[in-house]
Amino acid sequence: MAKYAVAPTGRARTFGENEIIVSKTDLKGRITYANDVFLKVADFTESEVLGQPHSIVRHPDMPRAVFKLLWDVVEAKREIFAYVKNMAKGGDHYWVFAHVTPSLNARGEIVGYHSNRRSPTDAQVAAIEPIYEALLAEEKRHANAKDGLAASRRLLEDTIAKTGMPYEEFIFAL
């Protein structure tokens, strides 16, 4: 299935504070499991997402630097928490507070990834949005995508460093 060529609508979707979006992927980031909450919020059927790259729900407002950080951490066999703006099949968006972990086999090798996502508060979204807007603007400022990603990653690191907190504290302080 090709990635959906859908433009963002600007309409927000929500899910309940007691609901959890769950998905699992293989080593390449292809979806191997999606729970009913994921399917409902993203407005996909199970057959539409299984085997597809998790980026099927990627919103164009998300800075690449955030995903680079996420992948760097989970590939190092550590967990990460991150705010992510996703896009449903029809172009609506929804924010999540994601907890992503690598899935390890008995030998300690990564065999896939697992993510649980909760609905963030309006205040948390309001705190992270301007940071993500600045990161995305920095990425777009560069003609070369690789240079844009590197500059955005430096900006993310500088933004966090200015708080005097490590990333893990910073993300929970929002």
MDAnalysis code that builds the backbone (N, CA, C; Angstrom):
import MDAnalysis as mda
import numpy as np

u = mda.Universe.empty(522, n_residues=174, atom_resindex=np.repeat(np.arange(174), 3), trajectory=True)
u.add_TopologyAttr("name", ["N", "CA", "C"] * 174)
u.add_TopologyAttr("resid", np.arange(1, 175))
u.add_TopologyAttr("resname", ["MET", "ALA", "LYS", "TYR", "ALA", "VAL", "ALA", "PRO", "THR", "GLY", "ARG", "ALA", "ARG", "THR", "PHE", "GLY", "GLU", "ASN", "GLU", "ILE", "ILE", "VAL", "SER", "LYS", "THR", "ASP", "LEU", "LYS", "GLY", "ARG", "ILE", "THR", "TYR", "ALA", "ASN", "ASP", "VAL", "PHE", "LEU", "LYS", "VAL", "ALA", "ASP", "PHE", "THR", "GLU", "SER", "GLU", "VAL", "LEU", "GLY", "GLN", "PRO", "HIS", "SER", "ILE", "VAL", "ARG", "HIS", "PRO", "ASP", "MET", "PRO", "ARG", "ALA", "VAL", "PHE", "LYS", "LEU", "LEU", "TRP", "ASP", "VAL", "VAL", "GLU", "ALA", "LYS", "ARG", "GLU", "ILE", "PHE", "ALA", "TYR", "VAL", "LYS", "ASN", "MET", "ALA", "LYS", "GLY", "GLY", "ASP", "HIS", "TYR", "TRP", "VAL", "PHE", "ALA", "HIS", "VAL", "THR", "PRO", "SER", "LEU", "ASN", "ALA", "ARG", "GLY", "GLU", "ILE", "VAL", "GLY", "TYR", "HIS", "SER", "ASN", "ARG", "ARG", "SER", "PRO", "THR", "ASP", "ALA", "GLN", "VAL", "ALA", "ALA", "ILE", "GLU", "PRO", "ILE", "TYR", "GLU", "ALA", "LEU", "LEU", "ALA", "GLU", "GLU", "LYS", "ARG", "HIS", "ALA", "ASN", "ALA", "LYS", "ASP", "GLY", "LEU", "ALA", "ALA", "SER", "ARG", "ARG", "LEU", "LEU", "GLU", "ASP", "THR", "ILE", "ALA", "LYS", "THR", "GLY", "MET", "PRO", "TYR", "GLU", "GLU", "PHE", "ILE", "PHE", "ALA", "LEU"])
u.atoms.positions = np.array([
    [0.851, -1.174, 0.000],
    [0.000, 0.000, 0.000],
    [0.891, 1.229, 0.000],
    [0.602, 2.171, -0.835],
    [1.363, 3.416, -0.872],
    [0.951, 4.296, 0.299],
    [1.850, 5.163, 0.696],
    [1.528, 6.111, 1.758],
    [0.386, 6.993, 1.268],
    [-0.543, 7.270, 2.148],
    [-1.685, 8.077, 1.782],
    [-1.237, 9.500, 1.464],
    [-1.681, 10.017, 0.328],
    [-1.368, 11.389, -0.065],
    [-2.501, 12.275, 0.433],
    [-2.451, 12.573, 1.719],
    [-3.508, 13.333, 2.363],
    [-2.901, 14.587, 2.968],
    [-3.576, 15.690, 2.798],
    [-3.118, 16.943, 3.391],
    [-3.726, 17.079, 4.790],
    [-2.981, 17.673, 5.718],
    [-3.539, 17.906, 7.053],
    [-4.783, 18.786, 6.981],
    [-5.778, 18.434, 7.773],
    [-7.037, 19.190, 7.784],
    [-7.031, 20.321, 8.805],
    [-6.151, 20.226, 9.804],
    [-6.173, 21.200, 10.892],
    [-7.157, 20.824, 11.989],
    [-7.910, 19.751, 11.784],
    [-8.866, 19.295, 12.798],
    [-8.184, 18.310, 13.740],
    [-8.426, 18.493, 15.021],
    [-7.830, 17.618, 16.033],
    [-8.771, 16.470, 16.364],
    [-8.184, 15.310, 16.588],
    [-8.886, 14.145, 17.095],
    [-8.369, 13.927, 18.512],
    [-9.183, 13.342, 19.344],
    [-8.760, 13.074, 20.715],
    [-9.117, 11.642, 21.083],
    [-8.544, 11.220, 22.188],
    [-8.931, 9.936, 22.765],
    [-8.891, 10.103, 24.269],
    [-9.559, 9.212, 24.967],
    [-9.759, 9.367, 26.400],
    [-8.492, 9.219, 27.225],
    [-8.474, 9.867, 28.378],
    [-7.293, 9.819, 29.245],
    [-7.054, 8.419, 29.797],
    [-8.052, 7.572, 29.775],
    [-7.881, 6.195, 30.227],
    [-7.648, 5.223, 29.073],
    [-7.586, 5.738, 27.860],
    [-7.323, 4.895, 26.692],
    [-5.824, 4.927, 26.393],
    [-5.314, 3.821, 25.891],
    [-3.902, 3.721, 25.531],
    [-3.809, 3.192, 24.104],
    [-3.085, 3.930, 23.266],
    [-2.790, 3.467, 21.918],
    [-1.578, 2.551, 22.034],
    [-1.681, 1.363, 21.460],
    [-0.578, 0.404, 21.502],
    [-0.269, -0.062, 20.088],
    [1.018, -0.111, 19.783],
    [1.440, -0.714, 18.523],
    [2.794, -1.373, 18.717],
    [3.058, -2.330, 17.850],
    [4.354, -3.005, 17.817],
    [4.843, -2.967, 16.379],
    [6.177, -2.892, 16.229],
    [6.757, -2.904, 14.895],
    [7.912, -3.889, 14.840],
    [8.276, -4.232, 13.621],
    [9.467, -5.052, 13.427],
    [10.698, -4.141, 13.424],
    [11.837, -4.701, 13.120],
    [13.081, -3.924, 13.137],
    [13.094, -2.789, 12.126],
    [12.335, -2.897, 11.071],
    [12.280, -1.857, 10.036],
    [11.193, -0.826, 10.307],
    [10.495, -0.945, 11.445],
    [9.439, 0.003, 11.767],
    [8.108, -0.298, 11.108],
    [7.940, -1.511, 10.569],
    [6.663, -1.909, 9.972],
    [5.735, -2.427, 11.072],
    [4.508, -2.011, 11.028],
    [3.536, -2.356, 12.068],
    [3.207, -3.847, 12.033],
    [3.368, -4.490, 13.201],
    [3.018, -5.902, 13.343],
    [1.800, -6.079, 14.251],
    [1.458, -5.038, 14.997],
    [0.288, -5.083, 15.885],
    [-0.196, -3.663, 16.111],
    [-1.511, -3.488, 16.093],
    [-2.141, -2.208, 16.417],
    [-3.423, -2.507, 17.186],
    [-3.566, -1.909, 18.373],
    [-4.774, -2.192, 19.145],
    [-5.966, -1.397, 18.608],
    [-7.127, -1.676, 19.166],
    [-8.363, -1.044, 18.698],
    [-8.341, 0.469, 18.870],
    [-7.696, 0.965, 19.938],
    [-7.640, 2.417, 20.155],
    [-6.827, 3.067, 19.036],
    [-5.686, 2.464, 18.686],
    [-4.876, 2.970, 17.575],
    [-5.738, 3.061, 16.315],
    [-6.413, 1.970, 15.994],
    [-7.202, 1.916, 14.768],
    [-8.328, 2.947, 14.782],
    [-8.974, 3.116, 15.922],
    [-10.076, 4.074, 16.034],
    [-9.574, 5.509, 15.872],
    [-8.515, 5.863, 16.597],
    [-8.032, 7.241, 16.575],
    [-7.417, 7.579, 15.213],
    [-6.640, 6.656, 14.643],
    [-5.996, 6.905, 13.349],
    [-6.946, 6.677, 12.176],
    [-8.113, 6.077, 12.439],
    [-9.146, 5.831, 11.439],
    [-8.678, 4.898, 10.321],
    [-7.921, 3.883, 10.721],
    [-7.487, 2.843, 9.793],
    [-8.100, 1.520, 10.222],
    [-8.156, 0.581, 9.300],
    [-8.505, -0.790, 9.647],
    [-7.202, -1.535, 9.914],
    [-7.318, -2.660, 10.581],
    [-6.128, -3.454, 10.862],
    [-5.420, -3.862, 9.567],
    [-6.176, -4.257, 8.575],
    [-5.546, -4.686, 7.318],
    [-4.847, -3.534, 6.606],
    [-5.269, -2.307, 6.845],
    [-4.614, -1.150, 6.228],
    [-3.267, -0.828, 6.869],
    [-3.083, -1.185, 8.158],
    [-1.833, -0.808, 8.830],
    [-0.832, -1.940, 8.976],
    [-1.290, -3.161, 9.106],
    [-0.346, -4.262, 9.308],
    [0.611, -4.358, 8.121],
    [1.896, -4.399, 8.434],
    [2.926, -4.477, 7.403],
    [3.355, -3.119, 6.859],
    [2.645, -2.074, 7.240],
    [2.981, -0.726, 6.767],
    [3.993, -0.067, 7.706],
    [4.787, 0.861, 7.178],
    [5.703, 1.587, 8.062],
    [4.893, 2.432, 9.060],
    [5.404, 2.517, 10.288],
    [4.684, 3.293, 11.302],
    [4.538, 4.745, 10.872],
    [5.383, 5.180, 9.954],
    [5.299, 6.551, 9.455],
    [4.007, 6.813, 8.683],
    [3.175, 5.800, 8.515],
    [1.879, 5.986, 7.869],
    [1.048, 7.020, 8.641],
    [1.334, 7.203, 9.935],
    [0.611, 8.189, 10.743],
    [1.462, 9.438, 11.022],
    [2.578, 9.573, 10.341],
    [3.450, 10.728, 10.587],
    [2.820, 12.012, 10.054],
    [2.786, 13.006, 10.904],
    [2.264, 14.320, 10.523],
    [3.417, 15.166, 9.995],
    [3.199, 15.941, 8.936],
    [4.294, 16.749, 8.395],
    [4.790, 17.842, 9.335],
    [4.061, 18.142, 10.389],
    [4.519, 19.135, 11.376],
    [5.567, 18.576, 12.332],
    [5.808, 17.274, 12.275],
    [6.782, 16.673, 13.200],
    [8.200, 16.862, 12.688],
    [9.063, 17.443, 13.532],
    [10.460, 17.600, 13.130],
    [11.178, 16.254, 13.071],
    [12.008, 16.096, 12.057],
    [12.758, 14.854, 11.896],
    [13.718, 14.640, 13.057],
    [14.187, 15.718, 13.663],
    [15.148, 15.603, 14.771],
    [14.558, 14.825, 15.947],
    [13.269, 14.941, 16.180],
    [12.633, 14.219, 17.279],
    [12.666, 12.717, 16.980],
    [12.379, 12.332, 15.739],
    [12.424, 10.914, 15.382],
    [13.849, 10.383, 15.397],
    [14.814, 11.208, 15.011],
    [16.213, 10.789, 15.057],
    [16.610, 10.497, 16.504],
    [16.233, 11.368, 17.424],
    [16.502, 11.146, 18.843],
    [15.831, 9.859, 19.310],
    [14.575, 9.687, 18.969],
    [13.831, 8.503, 19.378],
    [14.537, 7.230, 18.897],
    [14.877, 7.173, 17.615],
    [15.526, 5.980, 17.068],
    [16.897, 5.758, 17.684],
    [17.659, 6.831, 17.900],
    [18.984, 6.681, 18.522],
    [18.866, 6.030, 19.897],
    [17.862, 6.449, 20.660],
    [17.690, 5.931, 22.018],
    [17.232, 4.477, 22.007],
    [16.197, 4.147, 21.236],
    [15.692, 2.769, 21.265],
    [16.674, 1.795, 20.618],
    [17.422, 2.243, 19.630],
    [18.427, 1.358, 19.041],
    [19.590, 1.096, 19.994],
    [19.722, 1.953, 21.012],
    [20.720, 1.741, 22.071],
    [20.126, 0.902, 23.213],
    [18.966, 0.295, 22.955],
    [18.279, -0.586, 23.915],
    [17.784, 0.133, 25.153],
    [17.377, 1.405, 24.969],
    [16.818, 2.186, 26.071],
    [15.409, 2.643, 25.696],
    [14.619, 2.943, 26.697],
    [13.278, 3.453, 26.470],
    [13.325, 4.966, 26.294],
    [12.295, 5.509, 25.671],
    [12.189, 6.951, 25.517],
    [10.726, 7.357, 25.601],
    [10.512, 8.547, 26.119],
    [9.193, 9.179, 26.136],
    [9.279, 10.385, 25.223],
    [8.242, 10.625, 24.431],
    [8.255, 11.767, 23.520],
    [6.825, 12.169, 23.173],
    [6.654, 13.457, 22.929],
    [5.383, 13.958, 22.416],
    [5.439, 13.863, 20.899],
    [4.356, 13.342, 20.308],
    [4.320, 13.165, 18.865],
    [2.958, 13.622, 18.342],
    [3.015, 14.388, 17.262],
    [1.798, 14.776, 16.552],
    [1.647, 13.806, 15.394],
    [0.575, 13.044, 15.406],
    [0.303, 12.054, 14.366],
    [-0.818, 12.535, 13.463],
    [-0.983, 11.872, 12.328],
    [-2.041, 12.219, 11.397],
    [-2.877, 10.983, 11.076],
    [-4.169, 11.138, 11.241],
    [-5.114, 10.063, 10.913],
    [-5.247, 9.952, 9.394],
    [-5.873, 8.883, 8.962],
    [-6.001, 8.586, 7.542],
    [-6.599, 9.742, 6.744],
    [-7.556, 10.439, 7.306],
    [-8.219, 11.523, 6.580],
    [-7.553, 12.877, 6.698],
    [-6.436, 12.968, 7.438],
    [-5.722, 14.240, 7.560],
    [-5.895, 14.944, 8.891],
    [-6.813, 14.458, 9.749],
    [-6.937, 15.040, 11.088],
    [-5.683, 14.685, 11.890],
    [-5.380, 15.493, 12.896],
    [-4.201, 15.193, 13.718],
    [-4.607, 14.815, 15.138],
    [-3.689, 14.124, 15.793],
    [-3.880, 13.791, 17.197],
    [-2.508, 13.729, 17.858],
    [-2.437, 14.274, 19.052],
    [-1.197, 14.300, 19.828],
    [-1.154, 13.093, 20.746],
    [0.047, 12.573, 20.944],
    [0.249, 11.469, 21.881],
    [1.487, 11.740, 22.725],
    [1.487, 11.169, 23.918],
    [2.688, 11.111, 24.743],
    [3.110, 9.652, 24.677],
    [4.164, 9.413, 23.902],
    [4.576, 8.053, 23.573],
    [5.668, 7.537, 24.496],
    [5.557, 6.275, 24.845],
    [6.591, 5.536, 25.564],
    [7.014, 4.423, 24.622],
    [8.232, 4.533, 24.098],
    [8.717, 3.581, 23.101],
    [9.850, 2.763, 23.716],
    [9.764, 1.451, 23.533],
    [10.786, 0.558, 24.068],
    [11.195, -0.451, 23.006],
    [12.453, -0.866, 23.052],
    [12.852, -1.958, 22.174],
    [12.355, -3.279, 22.766],
    [11.983, -4.213, 21.915],
    [11.629, -5.567, 22.349],
    [12.866, -6.431, 22.138],
    [13.299, -7.113, 23.192],
    [14.528, -7.900, 23.141],
    [14.223, -9.397, 23.208],
    [15.035, -10.191, 22.547],
    [14.901, -11.634, 22.666],
    [15.741, -12.122, 23.851],
    [15.810, -13.436, 24.046],
    [16.522, -14.009, 25.199],
    [18.017, -13.684, 25.185],
    [18.574, -13.413, 24.006],
    [20.001, -13.067, 23.900],
    [20.247, -11.560, 24.037],
    [19.184, -10.801, 24.294],
    [19.334, -9.355, 24.447],
    [19.397, -8.600, 23.139],
    [19.023, -9.252, 22.045],
    [19.029, -8.611, 20.735],
    [17.668, -7.964, 20.479],
    [17.681, -6.808, 19.844],
    [16.430, -6.132, 19.502],
    [15.734, -6.902, 18.386],
    [14.465, -7.235, 18.624],
    [13.684, -7.962, 17.622],
    [12.491, -7.131, 17.123],
    [12.291, -5.965, 17.714],
    [11.187, -5.094, 17.325],
    [11.056, -3.966, 18.320],
    [9.950, -3.240, 18.199],
    [9.718, -2.091, 19.067],
    [8.265, -2.086, 19.510],
    [8.030, -1.528, 20.683],
    [6.705, -1.492, 21.291],
    [6.447, -0.067, 21.751],
    [5.257, 0.426, 21.515],
    [4.932, 1.781, 21.954],
    [3.540, 1.831, 22.564],
    [3.471, 2.462, 23.735],
    [2.212, 2.783, 24.398],
    [2.078, 4.292, 24.347],
    [0.893, 4.776, 23.994],
    [0.714, 6.215, 23.885],
    [-0.550, 6.661, 24.606],
    [-0.368, 7.694, 25.404],
    [-1.487, 8.299, 26.139],
    [-1.786, 9.666, 25.543],
    [-2.923, 10.178, 25.898],
    [-3.320, 11.506, 25.444],
    [-2.674, 12.561, 26.342],
    [-1.893, 13.475, 25.767],
    [-1.294, 14.528, 26.589],
    [-2.340, 15.592, 26.936],
    [-2.018, 16.407, 27.920],
    [-2.915, 17.509, 28.284],
    [-2.748, 18.646, 27.283],
    [-3.716, 19.538, 27.259],
    [-3.617, 20.720, 26.400],
    [-2.389, 21.555, 26.764],
    [-2.079, 21.633, 28.059],
    [-0.922, 22.411, 28.503],
    [0.383, 21.788, 27.995],
    [0.469, 20.472, 27.990],
    [1.674, 19.802, 27.486],
    [1.838, 20.054, 25.993],
    [0.750, 19.971, 25.244],
    [0.813, 20.240, 23.804],
    [1.216, 21.692, 23.571],
    [0.639, 22.612, 24.341],
    [0.976, 24.032, 24.190],
    [2.455, 24.289, 24.503],
    [3.034, 23.501, 25.397],
    [4.447, 23.671, 25.752],
    [5.371, 23.109, 24.676],
    [4.998, 22.009, 24.052],
    [5.898, 21.362, 23.084],
    [5.740, 21.936, 21.676],
    [4.557, 22.428, 21.328],
    [4.337, 22.910, 19.957],
    [5.334, 23.975, 19.501],
    [5.600, 25.019, 20.298],
    [6.553, 26.023, 19.811],
    [7.978, 25.473, 19.650],
    [8.336, 24.518, 20.461],
    [9.652, 23.879, 20.327],
    [9.709, 23.123, 19.002],
    [8.680, 22.353, 18.716],
    [8.646, 21.585, 17.471],
    [8.578, 22.514, 16.254],
    [7.837, 23.616, 16.371],
    [7.775, 24.574, 15.262],
    [9.159, 25.142, 14.968],
    [9.921, 25.461, 16.010],
    [11.279, 25.994, 15.827],
    [12.192, 24.934, 15.200],
    [12.072, 23.693, 15.644],
    [12.886, 22.619, 15.076],
    [12.560, 22.405, 13.600],
    [11.290, 22.397, 13.271],
    [10.878, 22.193, 11.888],
    [11.343, 23.359, 11.011],
    [11.226, 24.572, 11.518],
    [11.694, 25.745, 10.770],
    [13.195, 25.646, 10.512],
    [13.947, 25.172, 11.503],
    [15.392, 25.007, 11.338],
    [15.685, 23.953, 10.264],
    [14.936, 22.877, 10.259],
    [15.131, 21.840, 9.239],
    [14.868, 22.393, 7.845],
    [13.813, 23.171, 7.713],
    [13.420, 23.709, 6.409],
    [14.355, 24.820, 5.929],
    [15.088, 25.435, 6.851],
    [15.986, 26.539, 6.522],
    [17.172, 26.075, 5.687],
    [17.449, 24.808, 5.704],
    [18.605, 24.240, 5.009],
    [18.167, 23.557, 3.721],
    [18.907, 23.826, 2.639],
    [18.593, 23.209, 1.342],
    [18.882, 21.708, 1.374],
    [19.897, 21.328, 2.126],
    [20.288, 19.924, 2.237],
    [19.583, 19.311, 3.446],
    [18.819, 18.241, 3.230],
    [18.039, 17.610, 4.309],
    [18.929, 17.122, 5.447],
    [20.094, 16.584, 5.111],
    [21.009, 16.079, 6.139],
    [21.509, 17.225, 7.020],
    [21.839, 18.361, 6.396],
    [22.268, 19.535, 7.161],
    [21.129, 20.065, 8.028],
    [19.919, 20.052, 7.488],
    [18.753, 20.509, 8.237],
    [18.502, 19.648, 9.460],
    [18.617, 18.338, 9.293],
    [18.437, 17.420, 10.413],
    [19.493, 17.665, 11.483],
    [20.738, 17.814, 11.074],
    [21.820, 18.047, 12.038],
    [21.615, 19.365, 12.788],
    [21.219, 20.400, 12.079],
    [20.993, 21.703, 12.717],
    [19.809, 21.644, 13.675],
    [18.764, 20.945, 13.283],
    [17.589, 20.797, 14.132],
    [17.921, 19.994, 15.384],
    [18.715, 18.970, 15.225],
    [19.129, 18.154, 16.382],
    [19.945, 18.998, 17.361],
    [20.861, 19.843, 16.840],
    [21.639, 20.737, 17.709],
    [20.720, 21.711, 18.443],
    [19.728, 22.231, 17.733],
    [18.770, 23.151, 18.352],
    [17.985, 22.448, 19.450],
    [17.575, 21.220, 19.214],
    [16.868, 20.446, 20.232],
    [17.756, 20.254, 21.459],
    [18.995, 19.848, 21.237],
    [19.929, 19.640, 22.345],
    [20.181, 20.940, 23.103],
    [20.339, 22.056, 22.376],
    [20.555, 23.363, 23.020],
    [19.334, 23.790, 23.831],
    [18.147, 23.564, 23.277],
    [16.895, 23.927, 23.969],
    [16.785, 23.171, 25.286],
    [17.087, 21.889, 25.256],
    [17.016, 21.077, 26.475],
    [18.118, 21.487, 27.445],
    [19.329, 21.715, 26.948],
    [20.459, 22.100, 27.809],
    [20.165, 23.394, 28.564],
    [19.474, 24.325, 27.925],
    [19.152, 25.607, 28.568],
    [18.250, 25.429, 29.787],
    [17.535, 24.318, 29.856],
    [16.662, 24.065, 31.008],
    [17.457, 23.555, 32.209],
    [18.688, 23.097, 31.954],
    [19.503, 22.523, 33.020],
    [19.079, 21.114, 33.416],
    [18.201, 20.515, 32.610],
    [17.709, 19.173, 32.914],
    [18.133, 18.216, 31.814],
    [18.325, 16.939, 32.158],
    [18.508, 15.953, 31.088],
    [17.173, 15.761, 30.360],
    [17.234, 15.195, 29.167],
    [16.030, 15.014, 28.351],
    [14.898, 14.363, 29.140],
    [15.212, 13.294, 29.883],
    [14.180, 12.550, 30.602],
    [13.413, 13.439, 31.585],
    [14.112, 14.335, 32.266],
    [13.423, 15.256, 33.189],
    [12.669, 16.324, 32.420],
    [13.300, 16.850, 31.383],
    [12.695, 17.909, 30.572],
    [11.334, 17.470, 30.029],
    [11.258, 16.271, 29.472],
    [10.043, 15.819, 28.821],
    [8.907, 15.641, 29.830],
    [9.233, 15.243, 31.052],
    [8.198, 15.091, 32.082],
    [7.871, 16.405, 32.776],
    [8.711, 17.427, 32.589],
    [8.455, 18.729, 33.206],
    [7.474, 19.573, 32.405],
    [7.205, 19.152, 31.178],
    [6.292, 19.943, 30.323],
    [4.868, 19.857, 30.806],
])
